[in-house]
């Protein structure tokens, strides 16, 4: 199947007629092709967006809201189709796509469809000066959104929904590794009545298509989720052009477990926070620190549970761990396991590639637990982004806090304790944008999302996203 670009409400082949193979991670086979769009394709998308902007930016909040909510309803009505497409493209279990990815994509449209109707302007009466100041929040214009492969439609819609709601028009690029659900979204947008040119989706490599978006002189903002190295490149290109930037980048998140936790709840959740989506979530707790008094018990119980996780084809309802997204990524993760071994890490379970019957060329890997004795080893400092976690003991709060913060990343952290004072102390001192206490991945779409240090700049979610996709303008009237 050949995927096409979605420009001005229509599907189009790439102008340069260059195509990229699209692989199915579950069997390692090519099952279609996608455009490797050029500057000319991006320019066409920009022109469509620019032409649509005057009308869309003046469309009422209520009208925008109705369209976004209709998109949400159509995604829900097409849940099975989109979940199967996401699973085939990404390698994740269909059950996960059906319960998490596609429902969340629908929620993104519904949430921002409602949020825009509550996004209020501010006013300030200047008492004694007979003046009134009010602040307008106006759409930026044409913006660029670039999303990753790990949660393809989930994170694609997390960007485009608030941008559209705020009155902008878009040139958007999904990952070239997982383009299918973004391609299918064009049909949904047309059916929902989204005006032509408001959303334009171009496919291709980051080095060609993505580069054309970030360096386009008239695309005024870039929202990107992906790797830290790529984020640094985008900032280097876009910042001198004075584009607004929102960069949600990598993570190496600590999972800190104290002896006073609710043990069984912690254990179940830690398995999930370690290996959901094959560990390919920027929020996974990949460094597990356990208080010494319960470390031996945790190690035994955790490894037993991990060994029971089933690695299998994504369509199998009993599968817990599907295929990694690509052969290149599988090789990267396997290389990190070898690095850990060479640094005296002890493989407690996993660490080997899995051959699934009838799908021998798929990209499968055992969930892997590695015991380390030094937090400064590479496996604890660098983002692996796969089904690999490390565990090590700690003695006290100060020690674990120092280790938690001793990485270049600062996206999220998970803290397990029933000590309220400790919760308050550590939550304020851990260097991360998101702290979960006695839970993981519990998201309220109203809250700000993002990281510190090399995990990015800016915040997404709620009114933070609507603020990013608008410009503030103050008006002062003397009366």
Order of alpha helices (4+ residues) and beta strands (2+ residues): beta-beta-beta-beta-alpha-alpha-alpha-alpha-beta-beta-beta-alpha-beta-alpha-beta-alpha-beta-alpha-beta-beta-alpha-beta-alpha-alpha-beta-beta-beta-beta-alpha-beta-alpha-beta-beta-alpha-beta-beta-beta-alpha-beta
